[in-house]
Every structure is written in structure tokens, then in C-alpha cells.
Amino acid sequence: MQPDISIIIPSYKAEPWISRALESISGQRRSLNIETIVVEDGCFDATKSVVDKFEDTRLITLERNHGAPAARNYGLNAARSNYVLFLDADDYIQGPLLDGLVSALKSSSADVAFGPMRQMGAHYNATNIFYPEKCDSLSWIAARLEGRRWAKPWPGRVAWRKSVLLSNGGWNESLEGGQDEELVIRCLLNGAESTVSREGVGIYWQHDSPTRITNSRNNEISAQVTYRQIKEWIDSGAGQGGALRMPLAKFCYRVAERSYWDGSIAEGEAWLSRARALGLPGHPGSLRHKLLSNVLGLRRKQKVAFLFNRIRNL
């Protein structure tokens, strides 16, 4: 019998977490026929012995490390369901998340469904649950560009029609960071329709493992890819390109803020220049931020804020 949904888990040095992820999926099997595929990405620990304890779970072993996007694509091509969800091995799900996402896709013509998410971690404060807002594709992209937390496209809260992912080329294997955002934006710009569910919650687990890809260089490359995606679409004159011009300008401004904060002056100048070229006036943000940035300039304001933050944390 064809599964209701296929869950694909890329695994790289995942032994400390994989059992929790698989157990969270098992709790959903009372109402759904779930296929779970774990793709061991060229790093061999005790993950296989953990996976063997779970029924209806397949292990695909890659002989060498290809990276998470490639591992997800291997799982995508092996999936037997019409619907797929990608779950990182250190994350997990709570409540009827899968039920809600599958129902949302089956009851609509949508190609992608977003569910609730929450960030947690052993040494991090848990966030509130971020519930997705129902909106059209361009509004979702605009919300993401403007940094709205409810629009964060973390894989464990997103279910897809498999056919849409395949027709759009799957995950971008050239990226080390920001692959989830690039994939969602690419598919939505190509006409994919979205829907939402408010059932259950996906848990994005934060930790300081050296295997996490969070360095500033990867963030910069991811930002460049997002900028090119949207800018090329705007310049092509496709659809309502103007609707994304100001959200993209605000995105560039936020990247400039982050670059200045990190001490990357040249990158900050380049991103601020892009924001201005797209028509962003002044300095968006809080009244304090606007006042200080108008007086000092964004670069000096961020430097002062960084030094103040360091002093406060001493």
C-alpha cells in the first residue's frame, strides 16, 4: 500500500539524536501510513543499529559524504508516497503535525504546506510556537524577506507534493547553508501554491555541534542566492515583480546590518548599496535604531551596538 507520506532524514554523525527523531515519527503512525527513509551520508557510526529498531524505516547508505541537500535528493527519489517531508536528524515533531500537513495538501490544490514550528535546545531558551499565516505565494516570500519568523521555511515544518519538487529540480546541492529557503522561494516563484496547517508542531533543535553549518561565509552565500533569485525575477518583469521590490530592499538592509555587526565592512557597504538601489529610504526598524543610524550612519551604529553588547555580557 502506498504510504500517506514519506519522511526523509539526512544523517551525518547523527547517532546522538536519530532515535528521538524516529520515535517522534512513530507516534504519528496510529493515523497515518508513514514511510521513513534515513540517508546515512558517508559517515558511519551506530546510526544503523538505531534505525534497525524501528519498523517501516529504510536506511540508504552513501559510501562518501555528499552533503545534506544531496542526501535529501537521494531520499526524495526513493520515496514511494506522493507527499514528502524532510526532517533533520537532530530535530523532531510533536502532536499531529503530519496529520495536519497531509490533510491540508489532500484537501487543496496546494503544492506545499507549512505547519507550526518552535525552536528549542538544551542551552537555548525555547521560543513561542510560530504558526504559519495563510497567504498567497508572493506574500509568503515578502514576509520571509522581511524576516517574519512565522515564514521561516525550516524543513521539519514543510510538506511537499513530491512531483513539484522533482519538476523543480529538487534540492540545490551546491549550497551548504540556506538550502531550505532557496528551495521554497524557487518553487513559489515557479508557480507552486501553498497552504497551511495549525496542527502539531515541528521542533527545531539548536545546539553547538561542530557538524552544524552556521558560519558567516555560508550565511553570506545563502543571502547572495536569495538576492539573485528575487532580483532576476523582478528584472524579468514576470507577474507582480514590483510587489517584491521593497521586501527585497529590506532583506538587503538586514544583511547589511548583520555584515556590519560581524565586522565585514565591505560586505555591509555592498548590501546597503543594493538596498538603496532598490529604493529603500532611510533606516527601517525601531525609533532608537532610526535615530542612531541617522546620526552615526548604519556602520558606526552597528559598531557601537556591538561594543555595548560585549560590555553588557562581561
Phi, psi and chi 1 to 4 in degrees:
 res  aa     phi    psi   chi1   chi2   chi3   chi4
   1 MET       -  137.6 -177.4  171.1   65.1      -
   2 GLN   -68.6  134.5 -173.3 -178.9   51.7      -
   3 PRO   -65.0  153.8  -16.0   29.2      -      -
   4 ASP   -70.1  -34.2  -66.4  -52.8      -      -
   5 ILE  -157.9  147.3 -172.0  169.3      -      -
   6 SER  -107.9  128.4  -63.1      -      -      -
   7 ILE  -103.8  124.0  -48.7  -60.4      -      -
   8 ILE  -113.7  124.1  -60.9  163.7      -      -
   9 ILE  -121.4  109.4  -56.0  176.4      -      -
  10 PRO   -74.0  135.6   26.6  -31.0      -      -
  11 SER  -126.6  121.1  170.2      -      -      -
  12 TYR  -140.6  112.1  178.8   79.7      -      -
  13 LYS    50.5   47.7  -62.9 -177.1  178.9 -179.9
  14 ALA   -99.5    5.2      -      -      -      -
  15 GLU   -51.6  -39.8 -179.3 -174.8  -11.3      -
  16 PRO   -65.9  -19.5  -20.9   33.7      -      -
  17 TRP  -122.3  -21.0  -56.9  -73.7      -      -
  18 ILE   -60.3  -34.5 -170.4   70.2      -      -
  19 SER   -62.1  -43.0  179.4      -      -      -
  20 ARG   -62.6  -41.8 -178.7  179.7   62.6 -176.1
  21 ALA   -61.5  -45.2      -      -      -      -
  22 LEU   -68.5  -38.3  -66.1  174.5      -      -
  23 GLU   -63.4  -37.5  -73.7  172.7   -2.6      -
  24 SER   -65.9  -32.2   74.1      -      -      -
  25 ILE   -72.5  -39.9  -64.7  168.9      -      -
  26 SER   -57.7  -32.9  -65.0      -      -      -
  27 GLY   -67.7  -11.2      -      -      -      -
  28 GLN   -96.2   -5.4  -50.7  -89.5  -49.9      -
  29 ARG   -76.3  -10.1  -65.2 -173.3 -172.2  -81.5
  30 ARG   -65.9  -29.1  -70.9 -174.5  -65.4  -87.4
  31 SER  -116.1  -11.5   55.0      -      -      -
  32 LEU  -130.9  148.4  -68.4  173.8      -      -
  33 ASN   -90.5  105.9  177.4   14.0      -      -
  34 ILE  -111.4  130.7  -58.9  172.1      -      -
  35 GLU  -101.2  125.9  172.8 -171.1   49.6      -
  36 THR  -112.5  129.3  -53.6      -      -      -
  37 ILE  -122.9  117.8  -58.4  172.1      -      -
  38 VAL  -102.0  125.6  177.2      -      -      -
  39 VAL  -108.2  105.5 -176.8      -      -      -
  40 GLU   -80.9  114.6 -166.5  169.0   26.4      -
  41 ASP   -95.2   65.2 -170.6   21.3      -      -
  42 GLY    71.0   16.0      -      -      -      -
  43 CYS  -134.1  117.9 -179.9      -      -      -
  44 PHE  -110.1  114.4  -48.6  113.0      -      -
  45 ASP  -124.6 -140.5   47.8   22.3      -      -
  46 ALA   -93.0   17.3      -      -      -      -
  47 THR   -58.4  -41.2  -65.5      -      -      -
  48 LYS   -60.3  -42.4 -177.8  179.9 -175.3  -54.7
  49 SER   -65.6  -30.4   63.7      -      -      -
  50 VAL   -72.7  -46.1  175.3      -      -      -
  51 VAL   -61.2  -37.1  171.2      -      -      -
  52 ASP   -61.2  -18.8  -72.5  -16.8      -      -
  53 LYS   -81.7   -9.8  -61.5  175.2 -177.0  177.2
  54 PHE  -109.4  129.8  -69.5   84.9      -      -
  55 GLU   -72.5  157.1  -63.1 -179.2    1.2      -
  56 ASP    55.7   33.1  -59.5  -41.7      -      -
  57 THR  -125.9  123.4  -59.6      -      -      -
  58 ARG  -103.2  145.1  -78.1 -166.4  -74.9  155.7
  59 LEU  -114.1  122.9  179.5   67.9      -      -
  60 ILE  -106.1  125.2  -63.8  175.9      -      -
  61 THR  -108.5  120.4  -60.6      -      -      -
  62 LEU   -95.6  132.8  -53.6 -178.4      -      -
  63 GLU   -70.6  -24.1  -65.9  -58.2  -39.6      -
  64 ARG  -136.7  161.3   63.0  179.7  179.9   84.5
  65 ASN   -73.7  125.8  177.9 -110.6      -      -
  66 HIS  -111.0  -16.3  -65.4  -96.3      -      -
  67 GLY    99.1  156.0      -      -      -      -
  68 ALA   -59.0  -43.7      -      -      -      -
  69 PRO   -59.8  -41.5  -22.4   33.4      -      -
  70 ALA   -66.9  -41.1      -      -      -      -
  71 ALA   -60.7  -40.6      -      -      -      -
  72 ARG   -63.6  -39.1  -66.5 -176.0 -175.7  118.2
  73 ASN   -66.4  -36.9  -77.9  -24.6      -      -
  74 TYR   -59.5  -46.1  -86.7   98.3      -      -
  75 GLY   -64.7  -40.1      -      -      -      -
  76 LEU   -58.9  -45.5  173.4   64.1      -      -
  77 ASN   -68.3  -24.2  -71.7  -47.0      -      -
  78 ALA   -90.3  -12.5      -      -      -      -
  79 ALA   -66.5  142.0      -      -      -      -
  80 ARG  -101.7  -12.1  -65.0 -173.9  -66.2  115.5
  81 SER   -88.6  160.8  174.6      -      -      -
  82 ASN   -77.0  -14.0  -68.3  -32.1      -      -
  83 TYR  -123.8  141.4  -53.6  109.1      -      -
  84 VAL  -136.1  150.4  -63.9      -      -      -
  85 LEU  -136.0  138.1  178.5  141.4      -      -
  86 PHE  -104.3  126.3  -59.2   89.3      -      -
  87 LEU  -123.7  123.0 -176.5   69.1      -      -
  88 ASP   -68.3  149.0  -71.4  -11.1      -      -
  89 ALA   -65.0  -24.6      -      -      -      -
  90 ASP   -92.7    3.0   50.8   -5.8      -      -
  91 ASP  -109.0  173.1  -59.4  -32.7      -      -
  92 TYR  -158.6  176.2   60.0  100.8      -      -
  93 ILE  -124.8  153.1   58.0 -180.0      -      -
  94 GLN  -131.0  146.9  -69.6  180.0  -26.3      -
  95 GLY    66.5 -170.3      -      -      -      -
  96 PRO   -81.2   48.7   31.7  -36.5      -      -
  97 LEU   -59.3  -49.2  177.4   73.1      -      -
  98 LEU   -66.8  -40.3  -60.2 -178.3      -      -
  99 ASP   -55.4  -47.7  -85.0  -62.9      -      -
 100 GLY   -63.8  -43.3      -      -      -      -
 101 LEU   -68.2  -43.2  -67.7  172.1      -      -
 102 VAL   -63.6  -44.1  170.7      -      -      -
 103 SER   -61.7  -40.7  -64.9      -      -      -
 104 ALA   -63.1  -39.1      -      -      -      -
 105 LEU   -73.1  -42.6  -72.2  172.0      -      -
 106 LYS   -68.2  -29.7  -74.4 -174.5  174.1 -179.5
 107 SER   -92.3    7.9   62.8      -      -      -
 108 SER  -142.3  176.4   70.0      -      -      -
 109 SER   -95.6   10.5   60.3      -      -      -
 110 ALA   -68.7  155.6      -      -      -      -
 111 ASP  -103.4  -19.7  -53.4  -63.9      -      -
 112 VAL  -143.7  139.5   54.7      -      -      -
 113 ALA  -124.7  132.9      -      -      -      -
 114 PHE  -104.8  135.1  -60.9   97.8      -      -
 115 GLY  -115.3  179.0      -      -      -      -
 116 PRO   -68.2  153.5  -18.7   32.7      -      -
 117 MET  -142.6  158.3   68.8  164.8  -72.3      -
 118 ARG  -147.3  138.6 -172.5 -178.9 -164.2 -173.0
 119 GLN   -97.5  131.3  -67.0  173.5  -81.1      -
 120 MET  -140.6  170.3  -59.8  177.2   65.7      -
 121 GLY   179.1  157.4      -      -      -      -
 122 ALA   -60.9  -34.5      -      -      -      -
 123 HIS  -120.5   23.8  -55.4  -68.4      -      -
 124 TYR  -128.3  146.6  -64.9   84.7      -      -
 125 ASN   -72.2  133.9  -66.0  -33.6      -      -
 126 ALA   -69.2  138.7      -      -      -      -
 127 THR   -86.0  169.0   65.9      -      -      -
 128 ASN   -66.5  165.8  -65.2  -33.9      -      -
 129 ILE   -76.0  129.7  -64.2  174.8      -      -
 130 PHE   -97.0  111.0  -60.8  111.4      -      -
 131 TYR   -91.8  132.7  -69.7   96.6      -      -
 132 PRO   -70.0  149.0   28.9  -35.7      -      -
 133 GLU  -100.9  138.5  -64.5 -174.8   11.0      -
 134 LYS   -73.5  121.1  176.5   65.8  173.8  174.6
 135 CYS  -160.8  169.9   59.5      -      -      -
 136 ASP   -75.9  171.1   60.0   68.7      -      -
 137 SER   -61.7  -43.3  -63.9      -      -      -
 138 LEU   -66.3  -36.4  -71.4 -173.6      -      -
 139 SER   -66.6  -36.7  -63.5      -      -      -
 140 TRP   -64.7  -46.3 -174.8   93.3      -      -
 141 ILE   -60.4  -43.4  -65.4  173.2      -      -
 142 ALA   -60.5  -43.4      -      -      -      -
 143 ALA   -62.6  -39.3      -      -      -      -
 144 ARG   -68.5  -42.0 -175.2   59.3 -158.0  139.3
 145 LEU   -61.9  -32.9  -69.9  172.7      -      -
 146 GLU   -84.5    1.7  -67.1  172.0   -6.0      -
 147 GLY    84.1   20.8      -      -      -      -
 148 ARG   -69.1  126.7  -53.7  -68.3  176.4   84.5
 149 ARG   -65.9  -32.9  -61.8  -72.0  -70.7  -82.9
 150 TRP   -65.8  -18.1   61.5  -98.1      -      -
 151 ALA   -97.4    5.7      -      -      -      -
 152 LYS   -63.7  122.6 -174.6  175.1  177.5   62.0
 153 PRO   -89.8   44.4   34.9  -35.4      -      -
 154 TRP   -55.9  132.6  167.6   68.1      -      -
 155 PRO   -54.8  -37.1  -26.4   34.8      -      -
 156 GLY   -70.0    0.0      -      -      -      -
 157 ARG  -116.6    8.2   60.0  149.3   -7.6  160.8
 158 VAL  -123.8  123.4 -176.3      -      -      -
 159 ALA  -110.6  143.9      -      -      -      -
 160 TRP  -125.9  152.8  -65.2   88.2      -      -
 161 ARG   -75.3  126.0  -70.0 -172.1 -171.4  -87.1
 162 LYS   -57.7  -40.4  177.2 -177.2  174.8 -178.8
 163 SER   -61.1  -34.7   58.5      -      -      -
 164 VAL   -67.8  -42.1  168.7      -      -      -
 165 LEU   -63.1  -43.3  -71.1  179.1      -      -
 166 LEU   -65.6  -40.5  -68.2  175.6      -      -
 167 SER   -70.0  -21.0   65.4      -      -      -
 168 ASN   -99.7    9.7  -80.4  -81.1      -      -
 169 GLY    89.0    5.5      -      -      -      -
 170 GLY    68.1 -158.5      -      -      -      -
 171 TRP   -74.5  144.1  -68.4   80.8      -      -
 172 ASN   -78.1  107.2 -174.0  -23.6      -      -
 173 GLU   -78.3   -5.9  -62.4 -179.2   11.9      -
 174 SER   -85.7  -10.9   68.9      -      -      -
 175 LEU   -97.5  141.5  -65.5  179.0      -      -
 176 GLU  -100.3  -22.4  -68.9 -173.1   -2.1      -
 177 GLY  -138.5  154.0      -      -      -      -
 178 GLY    72.1   19.2      -      -      -      -
 179 GLN   -65.6  -34.3  -45.1  104.0  -20.9      -
 180 ASP   -65.1  -43.3   44.6    4.1      -      -
 181 GLU   -66.2  -44.1 -172.5  160.5  -67.6      -
 182 GLU   -59.9  -42.9 -173.2  -82.8  -23.8      -
 183 LEU   -64.9  -48.1  176.3   65.5      -      -
 184 VAL   -63.9  -45.7  174.0      -      -      -
 185 ILE   -62.9  -43.0  -69.5  176.2      -      -
 186 ARG   -58.9  -46.5  171.4  162.7   34.0  102.6
 187 CYS   -67.9  -41.2  -69.0      -      -      -
 188 LEU   -66.3  -39.5  -67.6 -179.3      -      -
 189 LEU   -65.4  -26.2  -71.8  179.0      -      -
 190 ASN   -88.6    9.1  -73.6  -22.7      -      -
 191 GLY   105.1    2.0      -      -      -      -
 192 ALA   -64.1  141.7      -      -      -      -
 193 GLU  -102.3  146.5  -63.5 -178.1    7.3      -
 194 SER  -117.7  158.7   64.1      -      -      -
 195 THR  -143.6  178.7 -172.1      -      -      -
 196 VAL  -137.3  160.2  -58.7      -      -      -
 197 SER  -134.5  146.5  166.8      -      -      -
 198 ARG  -110.9   17.8  -64.2  178.1   64.9   86.2
 199 GLU   -93.0  139.9  -59.0  -65.1  -37.9      -
 200 GLY    64.0 -165.4      -      -      -      -
 201 VAL  -160.7  139.2   60.1      -      -      -
 202 GLY   -92.4  133.1      -      -      -      -
 203 ILE  -101.9  117.7  -56.3  -61.3      -      -
 204 TYR   -95.2  107.3  176.9   56.6      -      -
 205 TRP   -89.4  119.7 -169.1 -103.2      -      -
 206 GLN   -96.1  135.9  -61.7  178.6  -73.0      -
 207 HIS  -156.9  173.8   56.4   86.4      -      -
 208 ASP  -106.1   27.2  -63.4  -38.6      -      -
 209 SER   -62.8  140.3  168.5      -      -      -
 210 PRO   -65.9  -12.6   22.5  -33.5      -      -
 211 THR   -82.1   -8.8   61.6      -      -      -
 212 ARG   -75.5  142.5  -63.7 -169.4   77.1 -160.0
 213 ILE  -102.7   95.5  -59.5  172.3      -      -
 214 THR  -134.8   10.8   56.5      -      -      -
 215 ASN   -72.5  161.2   67.6   54.8      -      -
 216 SER   -64.8  -32.0   59.0      -      -      -
 217 ARG   -63.7  -42.8 -178.4   56.2 -177.0  159.2
 218 ASN   -65.3  -36.8  -72.3  -33.1      -      -
 219 ASN   -63.0  -40.1  -71.1  -26.5      -      -
 220 GLU   -64.4  -44.6  166.9   68.8   11.4      -
 221 ILE   -63.5  -43.1  -67.2  172.0      -      -
 222 SER   -60.1  -42.4  173.3      -      -      -
 223 ALA   -63.7  -39.3      -      -      -      -
 224 GLN   -63.3  -41.1  -70.3  175.0    1.8      -
 225 VAL   -64.2  -45.1  169.5      -      -      -
 226 THR   -60.6  -44.2  -63.1      -      -      -
 227 TYR   -59.7  -47.2  171.8   77.0      -      -
 228 ARG   -63.5  -41.2  -74.7 -161.5  -58.6  -90.2
 229 GLN   -55.3  -53.2  -80.0 -179.6  -58.0      -
 230 ILE   -72.7  -42.5  -51.9  -60.9      -      -
 231 LYS   -63.1  -42.5 -174.1   62.7  164.2   56.5
 232 GLU   -64.1  -37.7  -71.3  173.8    2.3      -
 233 TRP   -67.3  -41.9 -170.4   79.2      -      -
 234 ILE   -63.3  -46.6  -68.7  172.4      -      -
 235 ASP   -66.4  -25.2  -68.8  -15.3      -      -
 236 SER   -72.2  -16.8   73.5      -      -      -
 237 GLY    76.8   12.5      -      -      -      -
 238 ALA   -71.7  136.1      -      -      -      -
 239 GLY    53.7 -134.2      -      -      -      -
 240 GLN  -100.5   59.1  -54.1  173.2   49.1      -
 241 GLY   -54.5  -35.7      -      -      -      -
 242 GLY   -63.0  -23.1      -      -      -      -
 243 ALA   -65.8  -20.6      -      -      -      -
 244 LEU  -105.9   -1.2  -65.2 -179.3      -      -
 245 ARG   -63.8  -51.3  178.8  174.3  -67.2  -84.4
 246 MET   -71.3  -39.9 -164.3   50.6   58.1      -
 247 PRO   -57.7  -37.7  -29.3   36.9      -      -
 248 LEU   -67.9  -37.8 -178.6   59.8      -      -
 249 ALA   -61.7  -41.7      -      -      -      -
 250 LYS   -66.7  -35.2  -67.6  177.8 -179.3  178.0
 251 PHE   -61.7  -46.5  170.0   81.2      -      -
 252 CYS   -60.9  -39.1  -67.1      -      -      -
 253 TYR   -64.0  -42.7 -174.6   89.0      -      -
 254 ARG   -63.8  -38.3  -70.3 -167.1  -61.7  110.4
 255 VAL   -66.4  -37.7  179.8      -      -      -
 256 ALA   -61.5  -43.6      -      -      -      -
 257 GLU   -56.3  -48.3  -75.0 -175.4  -68.7      -
 258 ARG   -64.7  -39.9 -173.6  177.3   67.0 -154.0
 259 SER   -63.9  -46.1  -61.8      -      -      -
 260 TYR   -60.9  -42.1  -74.1  137.5      -      -
 261 TRP   -58.6  -40.0 -178.7  -84.5      -      -
 262 ASP   -78.7   -4.2  -68.2  -22.6      -      -
 263 GLY    85.4   10.8      -      -      -      -
 264 SER   -91.1   82.5  -58.3      -      -      -
 265 ILE   -65.2  -47.5  -54.3  -56.0      -      -
 266 ALA   -61.1  -41.9      -      -      -      -
 267 GLU   -66.4  -40.1  -69.6  177.0   -3.1      -
 268 GLY   -60.1  -43.8      -      -      -      -
 269 GLU   -62.5  -40.3  -64.0  -67.8  -23.2      -
 270 ALA   -66.1  -42.3      -      -      -      -
 271 TRP   -70.8  -36.8  -77.1  105.8      -      -
 272 LEU   -66.8  -37.4 -174.8   57.8      -      -
 273 SER   -62.9  -39.3  176.3      -      -      -
 274 ARG   -64.4  -40.5  -69.3  175.7 -176.4  132.1
 275 ALA   -61.2  -43.7      -      -      -      -
 276 ARG   -67.7  -38.8  -61.5  -55.9 -175.3 -146.1
 277 ALA   -64.2  -28.6      -      -      -      -
 278 LEU   -82.7   -4.7  -73.8  162.1      -      -
 279 GLY   103.2   13.9      -      -      -      -
 280 LEU   -75.7  120.5 -177.4   70.5      -      -
 281 PRO   -91.8  151.7   33.2  -32.6      -      -
 282 GLY    59.6 -150.7      -      -      -      -
 283 HIS  -130.3  103.3  -62.9  -81.5      -      -
 284 PRO   -69.4  151.8   25.1  -33.4      -      -
 285 GLY   134.1 -161.1      -      -      -      -
 286 SER   -67.9  163.7   67.2      -      -      -
 287 LEU   -60.7  -40.9  179.1   58.8      -      -
 288 ARG   -61.6  -44.5  179.3 -163.4  -61.7  178.1
 289 HIS   -61.6  -43.5  175.0   78.4      -      -
 290 LYS   -61.5  -46.0  -68.9  177.4 -179.4  178.0
 291 LEU   -63.3  -49.4  -69.9  173.1      -      -
 292 LEU   -65.4  -39.6  -70.5  174.9      -      -
 293 SER   -69.1  -35.0  -63.0      -      -      -
 294 ASN   -67.6  -35.4  -79.4  -33.9      -      -
 295 VAL   -80.3  -47.0  172.1      -      -      -
 296 LEU   -95.4  -22.2  -59.2  174.5      -      -
 297 GLY    88.9  152.1      -      -      -      -
 298 LEU   -62.4  -41.8 -178.9   60.1      -      -
 299 ARG   -61.5  -49.7  177.7  174.9   65.2   83.2
 300 ARG   -67.8  -37.7  -69.1 -172.8  179.8   89.3
 301 LYS   -60.5  -44.1 -178.6  -90.2  173.8 -175.9
 302 GLN   -65.6  -36.2  -71.8  -62.5   88.2      -
 303 LYS   -64.7  -43.9 -177.8  177.1 -179.5  179.2
 304 VAL   -62.9  -43.9  169.3      -      -      -
 305 ALA   -63.3  -38.7      -      -      -      -
 306 PHE   -64.5  -46.5  176.2   79.5      -      -
 307 LEU   -63.8  -41.9  -67.1  173.7      -      -
 308 PHE   -61.6  -40.4  178.4   77.8      -      -
 309 ASN   -64.4  -40.1 -174.6   68.9      -      -
 310 ARG   -64.7  -42.5  -70.0 -165.6   63.3  179.8
 311 ILE   -63.9  -42.7  -67.5  170.3      -      -
 312 ARG   -64.0  -29.8 -174.4  177.8   59.4 -177.7
 313 ASN   -91.2    1.1  -69.1  -30.3      -      -
 314 LEU   -67.8      -  -71.2  177.2      -      -
